[in-house]
Amino acid sequence: MLSWCNNRFNICSFLDNHHYRLPGNSYECLVGCGEVSLLQLNAGTALEQLQQWLQQHAEEWRFGHLGYDLKAEIDDLPSSHQNKTGFADLCFFVPQYVLQLSETELKIGSVNYDHDLVWQQIKTEVLQAAQTKQPLQVSERISKAQYIDAIETIRKHILRGDCYELNYCMEFFAENVQLDPLYCYQSLTTISPNPFSAFYKVNNSYLLCASPERFLRKEENKLISQPIKGTIKRNTTDAADDELLKQQLHKSEKDRSENVMVVDLVRNDLSRVCKEGSVQVDELFGIYSFPQLYQMISTISGEVNDALTFTDVLRATFPMGSMTGAPKRKVMQLIEQYEQSRRGLFSGAVGYIAPNGDFDFNVVIRSIFYNAASNYLSYMVGSGITYYSNAEQEYEECLLKADAIRKVLG
């Protein structure tokens, strides 16, 4: 399926669950490809235009992304850094084809009524093995020493009371890269299969995403957000030690402190769009297993107000608290001041809106970005900084989160 939609279409969104059974997941794999209608915009009046476009295409499938730099429109916080990945701040499309895969069944939706032809093409699609390439020469946008200096400066902001927690990220990049995005995505998700993975392509811009995190899901009148804060590396060769590491994360005061701050922020965001008294924490400090890591995940839900639109909800909740910090507007100002790269689609969201208005969007982390026109490749990693953060340990946590990407890129 992935090879078929990548080879035949300039735009596709391949959302892959990798057999996880998290609350709210309805598809093993959901794909939209080809375009009946396409909307690409940068921040300004993008959300207003998006809402008009969504109303024009109500009761249709819509796939797309929300870039972090929509903050320029939502919070009047533009970025001065260069956009090198090529993704617009916002892009949505009505697909020609929708493929819904469960464990036992593939449903094919087509505006051209050529379902049988699509099925035959998918069955006979030949996967081309990528040629072996030399390992990439990946550079860091800032040095380890610069990273540590930035963390210490952020801790001073926290001590002064400017903020409580800030998600600080750094970029790794390579230029003049010849990459097979399909092969790279398959390699990444073989090493690190995660429940909110995505192969997302808009012309020459590729997102190869192995995200474990959900930003926001709407199911009927219920909104669900599941922020991640808290990470520890697993010991997959020693079951007893692996269990101790799991318990260590669960009891970690530092990780609990980071997690509960984000939970409070998400509760506040949801309370702006949900019915009074309906916002609740369904699970606090849940520990979930992934191939390389244990992650601390909390689940917050609420009953959305009936009259509100998709973009009304976005204005209250985006960008997500797990990738910003608290208080949100102040930390986004500091992020722009101290980070050296434009986030773009990183720490944004990719997902879909179903014909009935339900939607589901991930958090774009653990991802490789590739621009096939400029041959620019990058990935970003970060962590939540509090006053009690140790800069050396935060740096090592960032490298841990990028471990699967680094292996894929050699």
C-alpha positions in Angstrom: 0.0 0.0 0.0 2.7 2.4 1.0 4.8 1.8 -2.1 1.7 2.1 -4.3 0.7 5.5 -2.9 4.2 6.9 -2.8 5.0 5.9 -6.4 1.8 7.1 -8.0 0.9 10.4 -6.1 2.5 13.7 -5.3 0.7 13.8 -2.0 -0.1 11.1 0.5 -0.6 10.5 4.2 0.1 7.0 5.4 -0.9 6.7 9.1 0.3 3.5 10.8 -0.7 2.1 14.2 1.8 -0.8 14.2 -0.6 -3.1 16.1 -0.8 -1.0 19.3 -4.0 -1.2 21.2 -4.2 2.3 22.8 -7.5 3.8 23.8 -9.3 5.4 20.8 -7.4 3.8 18.0 -9.7 2.6 15.3 -7.5 1.7 12.3 -4.4 -0.4 12.0 -3.5 1.8 9.0 -5.3 4.7 7.4 -4.2 6.2 4.0 -5.2 9.2 2.0 -3.5 9.8 -1.4 -4.1 11.9 -4.5 -5.9 15.2 -4.3 -9.4 16.2 -5.2 -8.9 19.5 -3.4 -5.7 20.9 -1.8 -5.2 23.8 0.7 -1.6 25.0 1.5 -1.2 28.2 3.6 1.3 29.9 5.8 0.3 31.7 9.0 -1.7 34.9 8.6 -5.3 34.0 8.0 -4.7 30.3 7.5 -7.1 29.0 10.2 -9.9 31.2 9.0 -9.4 29.9 5.4 -9.0 26.4 6.7 -12.4 26.5 8.4 -14.1 27.8 5.2 -12.4 25.0 3.2 -13.5 22.4 5.7 -17.1 23.5 5.5 -16.9 23.3 1.7 -15.7 19.7 2.0 -17.9 18.6 5.0 -18.7 14.9 5.0 -15.5 14.1 3.1 -12.2 12.6 4.3 -9.6 15.3 4.9 -6.0 14.6 5.7 -3.2 17.0 6.5 -0.8 18.7 8.9 -0.5 21.7 11.3 2.9 23.2 11.6 4.3 24.6 14.9 4.7 28.0 13.3 0.9 28.5 13.2 1.8 30.1 16.6 2.5 33.3 14.5 -1.2 33.5 13.8 -2.6 32.0 17.0 -0.3 33.8 19.5 1.3 36.5 17.3 4.7 34.9 17.7 6.5 34.7 14.3 9.8 32.9 13.7 12.9 34.5 12.2 14.5 31.2 11.3 14.6 29.8 7.8 12.1 27.1 6.6 14.4 24.5 5.1 12.0 21.5 5.0 9.6 23.1 2.5 6.3 22.3 4.4 3.8 25.1 4.6 2.5 26.0 8.0 -0.8 24.3 7.2 -1.8 21.8 4.5 -5.0 19.8 4.1 -6.3 17.8 1.1 -9.4 15.8 0.1 -7.9 12.5 -1.2 -8.8 10.6 -4.4 -8.3 7.4 -2.5 -8.8 6.3 1.1 -7.5 3.0 2.3 -8.7 1.7 5.7 -6.8 -1.4 6.9 -7.8 -3.4 10.0 -6.2 -6.7 11.0 -8.5 -8.7 8.7 -9.9 -6.3 6.1 -8.9 -3.6 3.6 -11.5 -1.1 2.6 -10.8 1.0 -0.5 -12.6 4.3 -1.2 -12.2 5.9 -4.6 -13.7 9.0 -6.2 -13.0 7.3 -9.6 -14.9 4.1 -8.8 -11.9 2.0 -9.8 -11.7 0.0 -6.6 -10.9 -3.3 -8.3 -8.1 -1.7 -10.3 -6.6 -0.2 -7.2 -6.7 -3.6 -5.5 -4.9 -5.3 -8.4 -2.3 -2.5 -8.5 -1.6 -2.8 -4.8 -1.3 -6.6 -4.9 1.1 -6.5 -7.8 3.2 -3.5 -6.6 6.9 -4.4 -6.5 9.0 -3.0 -3.7 12.4 -1.9 -5.0 15.2 -2.5 -2.6 17.2 0.7 -2.0 20.8 0.8 -3.0 23.3 0.8 -0.2 24.6 4.3 0.5 27.4 5.7 2.5 26.5 6.8 6.1 25.4 10.5 6.1 27.6 13.2 7.6 25.1 14.6 10.1 26.0 17.9 11.8 24.6 19.5 14.9 23.1 23.0 14.7 24.5 23.8 18.1 27.3 22.1 20.0 26.9 20.3 23.3 28.6 23.2 25.1 26.1 25.6 23.5 23.2 23.3 24.5 24.3 23.2 28.1 24.7 27.0 28.2 21.2 27.4 26.8 19.8 25.0 29.5 21.5 26.9 32.3 20.1 30.2 30.9 16.6 28.7 30.8 17.0 27.5 34.4 17.7 31.1 35.4 14.4 32.2 33.6 12.6 29.5 35.7 14.3 30.7 38.9 13.1 34.3 38.1 9.5 33.0 37.7 9.3 33.7 33.9 8.1 30.1 33.4 7.8 26.7 35.1 8.8 24.3 32.3 10.1 24.8 28.8 10.6 22.2 26.0 13.9 23.0 24.4 14.9 21.3 21.1 18.0 21.2 18.9 18.4 20.2 15.3 20.7 17.8 13.5 21.0 18.2 9.7 22.8 17.0 6.6 23.1 18.7 3.2 23.4 17.3 -0.4 21.6 14.1 0.7 20.3 11.5 -1.8 17.7 9.6 0.2 15.1 6.9 -0.5 12.3 8.1 1.8 10.3 4.9 1.5 13.2 2.7 2.4 14.2 5.1 5.2 10.7 5.1 6.7 10.5 1.3 6.6 13.9 1.1 8.3 12.9 3.6 11.0 9.6 1.9 11.8 11.2 -1.5 11.8 13.6 -0.4 14.5 11.0 1.8 16.3 7.4 0.9 15.4 5.2 3.4 17.2 1.4 3.9 17.4 1.3 7.4 15.7 3.8 6.7 12.9 3.3 8.5 9.5 4.8 8.5 6.0 3.7 12.0 4.8 4.6 13.4 1.5 3.7 16.8 -0.1 5.4 17.1 -3.5 9.2 17.2 -2.6 8.8 17.4 1.2 8.8 14.2 3.2 8.0 13.5 6.8 9.1 10.1 8.1 7.6 9.9 11.5 7.8 7.3 14.3 5.8 9.2 16.9 4.5 7.5 20.1 2.4 10.6 21.1 -1.2 11.7 20.4 -2.0 15.4 20.3 -5.8 15.4 20.1 -8.6 13.1 19.1 -12.3 13.9 18.8 -14.7 11.0 19.0 -18.4 12.1 18.8 -18.4 14.9 21.4 -15.3 13.8 23.4 -11.9 15.3 23.1 -8.9 13.2 24.3 -5.2 14.4 24.7 -2.4 12.2 25.7 0.8 14.1 26.4 4.1 12.4 27.1 6.6 13.6 29.6 9.0 11.1 31.1 11.5 8.8 29.3 13.8 6.0 30.3 15.8 3.5 28.2 14.7 -0.1 28.4 17.0 -3.1 29.0 15.6 -5.6 26.4 18.1 -8.3 27.3 17.4 -8.5 31.0 13.7 -8.8 32.0 14.3 -8.2 35.7 16.3 -5.1 35.2 13.8 -3.9 32.5 11.1 -4.1 35.1 13.2 -2.1 37.6 13.7 0.6 35.0 10.0 0.7 34.5 9.4 1.2 38.2 12.2 3.8 38.4 10.4 5.9 35.8 7.1 5.5 37.5 8.5 6.7 40.8 10.7 9.5 39.4 9.9 12.8 41.1 11.5 14.8 38.2 9.4 13.0 35.5 6.2 13.2 37.6 6.8 16.9 38.1 7.3 17.5 34.4 4.3 15.4 33.5 1.9 17.0 36.0 2.8 20.5 34.8 1.8 19.5 31.2 -1.3 17.8 32.4 -2.4 21.0 34.1 -1.7 23.0 31.0 -3.7 20.6 28.8 -6.6 20.6 31.3 -6.6 24.4 31.1 -6.5 24.3 27.3 -9.4 21.8 27.1 -11.4 23.8 29.6 -11.5 26.6 27.1 -13.4 24.5 24.6 -15.2 21.9 26.7 -18.4 22.0 28.7 -18.0 23.2 32.3 -17.0 20.4 34.7 -16.4 17.8 31.9 -12.6 18.0 31.8 -11.0 15.2 33.7 -7.7 13.3 34.0 -8.5 9.7 33.0 -5.0 8.4 33.7 -2.1 10.1 35.4 1.5 8.9 35.1 0.7 5.8 33.0 3.9 3.9 32.0 3.7 2.5 28.4 6.2 0.1 26.7 7.9 0.9 23.4 10.7 -1.0 21.7 13.6 1.0 23.1 11.9 3.1 25.8 9.4 3.4 28.5 7.3 6.6 28.4 5.2 8.3 31.0 1.8 9.2 29.4 -1.2 10.9 30.9 -4.7 11.0 29.4 -7.0 14.0 29.7 -10.5 14.3 28.3 -13.5 16.6 28.1 -16.8 17.0 26.4 -16.5 19.6 23.6 -18.9 22.5 23.4 -21.4 21.7 20.5 -21.1 25.1 18.7 -17.3 25.1 18.3 -15.5 24.3 15.1 -12.3 22.4 14.4 -10.3 25.7 14.2 -11.9 27.0 17.4 -10.5 23.9 19.2 -7.1 24.5 17.6 -6.9 28.1 18.7 -7.3 26.9 22.3 -5.0 23.9 22.2 -2.3 24.3 19.6 0.7 24.1 19.7 0.5 21.2 22.2 1.6 21.7 25.8 4.1 18.8 25.8 6.2 20.5 23.1 6.0 24.0 24.5 5.7 24.3 28.4 4.1 26.5 30.8 2.9 29.2 30.7 2.6 28.5 27.0 2.9 32.0 25.4 5.9 33.0 27.4 7.8 29.7 26.8 7.1 30.0 23.1 8.8 33.5 23.2 11.8 31.9 25.0 11.9 29.0 22.5 12.2 31.4 19.6 14.9 33.3 21.5 17.1 30.3 22.4 16.5 27.7 19.7 18.6 28.1 16.6 16.2 26.3 14.1 12.7 26.8 12.8 10.6 24.0 14.1 8.2 24.0 11.1 6.3 20.7 11.1 8.4 19.3 14.0 6.2 19.5 17.1 3.2 20.1 14.9 0.7 17.5 14.1 -0.3 15.1 11.3 -3.7 13.4 11.1 -7.2 13.2 9.5 -10.7 14.5 9.9 -13.3 11.9 9.1 -16.6 12.5 7.2 -18.5 12.6 10.4 -16.3 15.3 11.9 -14.2 13.0 14.2 -10.5 13.6 14.0 -7.2 12.3 15.3 -3.8 14.0 15.2 -0.4 13.0 16.4 2.5 15.0 17.8 5.3 15.1 15.2 8.4 13.9 17.1 11.0 11.1 16.5 10.9 12.2 12.9 13.1 12.6 9.8 12.4 15.5 7.4 13.7 15.4 3.9 13.4 18.0 1.1 14.1 16.1 -2.2 14.3 19.4 -4.1 17.1 21.0 -2.0 18.5 17.6 -0.7 18.3 18.9 2.9 17.7 16.4 5.7 17.1 17.2 9.4 15.7 15.8 12.6 15.1 17.6 15.9 15.0 16.3 19.5 14.2 18.0 22.8 13.1 17.5 26.4 11.2 19.4 29.1 13.4 21.6 31.2 12.5 22.5 34.8 14.7 24.2 37.4 15.8 20.8 38.7 17.0 19.6 35.2 20.6 18.5 34.8 21.9 19.8 31.5 24.2 16.9 30.8 21.4 14.4 31.5 19.0 16.4 29.3 21.5 16.2 26.5 21.8 12.5 26.9 18.0 12.1 27.0 17.8 13.9 23.6 20.4 11.6 22.1 18.4 8.6 23.5 15.2 9.8 21.8 17.1 10.1 18.5 18.7 6.7 18.8 16.5 5.0 16.2 17.0 7.8 13.7 20.7 7.8 14.2 20.8 4.0 13.5 18.7 4.4 10.3 21.0 7.2 9.0 24.2 5.3 9.9 
